[in-house]
Amino acid sequence: MTNPLDDLLRGVNVLREQVRQSLDAEGDWLERLGVRSPPPDSRSLEELWAELDSLVGLESVKEQVRALVAFLQVQGQRLERGLPEVATSQHLVFLGNPGTGKTTIARLLAHMYRSMGLLKKGHLVEVDRAGLVGEYVGMTALKTERVIRRALDGVLFIDEAYALARPAQRGVDFGQEAVETLLKRMEDHRHRLVVIVAGYPRLMHQFLDSNPGLRSRFARELTFPDYSTDELVAITELFALQNEYRVTGDAAEELRRIFGRVERGEGFGNARYARTIFEQALNAQALRLAATHEKALERRNADELMSLNETDFAAAARTLSEGGARSFPRRRLWRRAS
């Protein structure tokens, strides 16, 4: 007689193989669907440097990026002249609070690696824990492998990577399986894949210490500081400029007061907070213009429709403090006006 456990095990293996083939087929189909892929970036390294320099703030990060790229260029020149190159890992750790430009810098680095010939495509694949960890036994390795395959010849950016290590988690947690799969593929594809893990500094250090071989896989740690009050005002003014609005002088002073008294820390959104303030100010301006009976809305001139004053931002700040603001999706960091 056959053992029922053996039959069950064979059934599980068959089901597992069917799931794997299904995921592989779906991944291949998505890769062939060219309309979903953005056009490759063809900018030169000089153009990418100009974009980096145009970002508001981030001076210490820019210096670290310059040092990293210069090191890679020197190693490339040594290799061309028959000199041994220093075999260092290209994987990076980004430490910083939300809205400090980590994704923007990761995308720029991917393009820079492509322009220097270190990566063939130089695209960025951004994921978090949900994109790597499955709900059932055997699913995590498949999901992680699929993401890595998409990121080959580019950069894999794992946001809030600390969520993969949950030391206080009760029961089965598959985050560690994702980490182990990632570590192996980082070594297997070291010439085709750059991995950047990002998140809060305190939690990221805990994550790097959660696996004996994890910290050694990453060559550098880049620290992203919170934006200063003046930098947040400049970012808000850029949001306005890009959308053909104008922040008045009194409004800029009100913004300084708002940003100056907001509590900084892990919960502070930095540029995301500036965007939320700006979009709430748009609502306040619309209500202000529509509620003035002395002049009909359709008779407003362009300057009135473009101007955001101090009362608009004060109303926006009150809305946020009362918890009435909706959350807005993340967008790319805004650059200084040319």
C-alpha positions in Angstrom: 0.0 0.0 0.0 1.2 3.5 -0.8 1.9 5.9 2.0 -0.7 8.7 2.2 2.0 11.1 3.2 4.0 10.3 0.1 1.0 10.9 -2.0 0.4 14.3 -0.3 4.0 15.3 -0.7 3.9 14.4 -4.5 0.7 16.5 -4.8 2.3 19.5 -3.1 5.3 19.3 -5.3 3.2 19.1 -8.4 1.2 22.2 -7.3 4.4 24.0 -6.5 5.8 23.3 -9.9 2.5 24.5 -11.6 2.7 27.8 -9.6 6.3 28.3 -10.6 5.6 27.7 -14.2 2.6 30.1 -14.0 4.7 32.8 -12.5 7.5 32.3 -15.0 5.0 32.5 -17.9 3.5 35.7 -16.5 6.9 37.2 -16.1 7.9 36.4 -19.6 4.7 37.8 -21.0 5.2 41.1 -19.1 8.8 41.3 -20.4 7.5 40.9 -23.9 4.9 43.6 -23.4 7.1 46.5 -24.6 4.5 49.2 -24.1 4.8 48.8 -20.3 8.6 49.5 -20.4 9.8 53.1 -20.4 12.2 54.0 -23.2 15.9 53.5 -22.3 17.7 56.6 -20.9 20.3 57.8 -23.3 21.6 60.8 -21.5 25.4 61.3 -21.1 27.1 61.3 -17.8 27.5 65.1 -18.0 23.8 65.5 -18.4 23.1 63.2 -15.4 25.6 65.3 -13.3 23.7 68.4 -14.3 20.4 66.8 -13.1 22.1 65.8 -9.8 23.4 69.3 -9.2 19.9 70.8 -9.9 18.3 68.9 -7.0 17.5 71.1 -4.0 19.8 70.4 -1.0 21.3 67.0 -0.6 24.8 68.4 -0.7 26.4 65.7 1.4 24.7 63.0 -0.7 25.9 64.6 -3.9 29.5 64.5 -2.5 29.1 60.8 -1.7 27.8 60.1 -5.2 30.7 62.0 -6.8 33.2 60.0 -4.7 31.5 56.7 -5.7 31.4 57.5 -9.4 35.0 58.8 -9.3 36.1 55.5 -7.7 34.4 53.5 -10.3 35.8 55.5 -13.1 39.4 55.1 -11.8 38.9 51.4 -11.4 37.7 51.2 -15.0 40.7 53.1 -16.2 43.0 50.8 -14.3 41.4 47.8 -15.9 41.8 49.2 -19.4 45.5 49.7 -18.7 46.0 46.1 -17.5 46.2 47.0 -13.8 44.2 45.0 -11.3 40.9 46.5 -10.2 39.9 46.5 -6.5 37.0 44.0 -6.4 34.5 45.8 -4.2 30.7 45.4 -4.0 28.6 47.9 -5.8 25.6 47.3 -3.6 24.5 50.3 -1.5 22.6 51.2 1.7 20.5 54.4 1.7 19.8 55.7 5.2 17.2 58.4 5.6 13.7 59.5 6.6 10.8 59.5 4.0 10.9 62.2 1.3 14.6 62.8 1.4 15.3 61.9 -2.2 16.5 58.3 -1.9 14.5 56.9 -4.9 15.5 59.9 -7.0 19.2 59.3 -6.3 18.9 55.6 -6.9 17.4 56.3 -10.3 20.1 58.7 -11.2 22.8 56.2 -10.1 21.3 53.5 -12.3 21.5 55.8 -15.3 25.1 56.8 -14.4 26.1 53.1 -14.2 24.6 52.6 -17.6 26.4 55.7 -19.1 29.7 54.4 -17.7 29.1 50.9 -19.2 28.8 49.2 -15.8 25.2 48.2 -16.4 23.6 47.3 -19.8 20.2 48.8 -19.2 20.5 51.0 -16.2 16.8 50.8 -15.3 15.4 50.9 -11.8 13.1 48.3 -10.3 11.5 49.5 -7.0 10.0 47.0 -4.6 9.2 46.6 -0.9 8.5 43.6 1.3 5.2 42.9 -0.4 6.9 42.5 -3.7 9.4 39.9 -2.4 7.6 37.9 0.3 4.9 35.4 -0.4 2.1 34.2 1.9 2.8 30.5 1.6 5.7 28.1 1.8 7.8 28.2 -1.4 6.2 31.4 -2.8 8.8 33.8 -1.4 11.8 32.4 -3.3 9.7 32.5 -6.5 8.6 36.1 -6.1 12.1 37.2 -5.2 13.7 35.4 -8.1 11.1 37.0 -10.5 11.9 40.5 -9.2 15.6 39.9 -9.5 15.2 38.7 -13.1 13.3 42.0 -13.9 16.2 44.0 -12.4 19.1 42.3 -14.1 21.3 44.8 -15.9 19.9 47.5 -13.7 19.3 48.5 -10.1 17.0 46.8 -7.7 15.8 49.3 -5.1 14.2 47.8 -2.0 12.4 50.5 0.0 11.8 49.9 3.7 14.1 46.9 3.5 14.1 46.6 7.3 10.6 45.0 7.0 12.3 41.9 5.6 13.7 41.2 9.1 11.2 41.1 11.9 12.9 39.8 15.1 9.8 40.1 17.2 7.6 38.4 14.6 5.6 35.5 16.0 5.0 32.4 13.9 6.3 31.8 10.4 7.8 34.8 8.6 9.2 34.4 5.1 11.2 37.7 5.1 14.4 35.9 6.0 13.9 33.5 3.0 13.8 36.6 0.7 17.0 37.9 2.3 18.8 34.6 1.8 17.6 34.3 -1.9 18.7 37.9 -2.4 22.1 37.3 -1.0 22.8 34.4 -3.2 21.7 36.2 -6.4 23.7 39.3 -5.5 26.8 37.2 -5.7 25.7 35.1 -8.7 24.8 38.3 -10.7 27.4 40.7 -9.3 28.3 42.0 -12.7 24.7 42.4 -13.8 22.8 43.6 -10.7 23.2 46.5 -8.2 21.0 46.3 -5.1 20.2 49.3 -3.0 18.4 48.8 0.3 16.8 51.9 1.9 14.9 52.9 5.0 15.1 54.6 8.4 18.6 54.7 9.8 17.9 53.0 13.1 15.8 50.2 11.6 18.2 49.7 8.7 21.1 49.0 11.1 19.0 46.4 12.8 18.2 44.9 9.4 21.9 44.8 8.4 22.8 43.0 11.6 19.9 40.4 11.2 22.0 38.2 8.9 25.7 37.4 9.3 26.5 37.9 5.6 24.2 40.9 5.0 26.3 43.9 6.0 29.4 42.7 4.2 27.5 42.6 0.8 27.1 46.4 0.8 30.1 48.6 -0.1 28.8 52.0 1.1 26.2 53.6 3.3 24.8 56.9 2.0 23.1 59.1 4.7 20.2 61.3 3.5 19.6 64.2 6.0 16.3 65.9 6.6 15.7 69.0 4.5 16.3 72.4 6.3 13.4 74.9 6.5 14.8 77.0 3.7 15.2 73.9 1.5 11.6 72.9 2.1 10.4 76.4 1.2 12.4 76.2 -2.0 10.9 72.8 -2.8 7.4 74.1 -2.2 8.2 77.1 -4.5 9.3 74.7 -7.2 6.1 72.7 -6.9 4.3 76.0 -7.5 6.5 77.0 -10.4 6.1 73.7 -12.2 2.3 74.0 -11.9 2.3 77.7 -12.9 1.5 79.0 -9.5 3.4 81.7 -7.5 4.2 81.8 -3.8 4.1 85.4 -2.6 6.7 86.9 -0.3 4.4 86.8 2.7 3.5 83.2 1.9 7.1 82.2 1.8 7.5 83.7 5.3 4.4 81.7 6.5 6.0 78.6 5.0 9.1 79.2 7.0 7.1 79.4 10.2 5.2 76.2 9.3 8.3 74.2 8.5 10.2 75.7 11.4 7.7 74.4 14.0 7.0 71.0 12.6 8.4 68.1 14.6 11.2 66.3 12.7 12.0 62.7 13.0 11.1 59.3 11.5 7.5 60.3 11.0 8.4 63.5 9.1 7.8 63.4 5.4 10.2 66.1 4.2 9.6 66.7 0.5 6.3 64.7 0.7 5.2 67.0 3.5 6.0 70.0 1.4 4.0 68.6 -1.5 1.0 67.9 0.8 1.2 71.5 2.1 1.3 72.8 -1.4 -1.7 70.8 -2.6 -3.7 71.7 0.5 -2.9 75.4 -0.2 -4.4 74.9 -3.7 -7.7 73.9 -2.1 -7.5 76.9 0.3 -6.8 79.3 -2.5 -9.8 77.9 -4.6 -12.1 78.4 -1.6 -10.8 81.9 -1.0 -11.3 83.0 -4.6 -14.7 81.4 -4.9 -16.0 82.8 -1.6 -15.3 86.5 -2.4 -18.6 88.0 -3.5 -17.1 91.4 -4.5 -15.6 89.8 -7.7 -16.9 86.8 -9.6 -14.5 83.9 -10.1 -14.7 84.2 -13.9 -13.5 87.8 -13.6 -10.2 86.9 -11.8 -7.1 87.8 -13.7 -4.2 85.4 -14.2 -2.1 86.8 -11.4 -4.9 86.2 -8.9 -5.4 82.7 -10.2 -1.7 82.0 -9.9 -0.9 83.6 -6.5 -0.8 81.6 -3.3 -0.7 83.8 -0.2 0.0 83.4 3.5 -3.6 82.7 4.4 -3.7 79.8 1.9 -0.7 78.1 3.5 -1.9 78.9 7.0 -5.2 77.1 6.2 -3.3 74.2 4.7 -1.3 73.8 7.9 -4.4 73.9 10.0 -6.0 71.2 7.8 -2.9 69.0 8.3 -2.8 69.5 12.0 -6.5 68.6 12.2 -5.8 65.4 10.3 -8.1 66.3 7.4 -5.5 66.0 4.6 -5.5 63.0 2.3 -2.3 61.3 1.5 -0.8 61.9 -1.9 1.2 59.5 -4.0 5.0 59.9 -4.1 6.5 61.7 -7.0 9.9 62.5 -8.2 11.9 65.1 -6.3 11.5 68.5 -7.9 14.6 70.3 -9.2 15.8 73.9 -9.1 14.4 76.0 -11.9 16.8 76.5 -14.8 
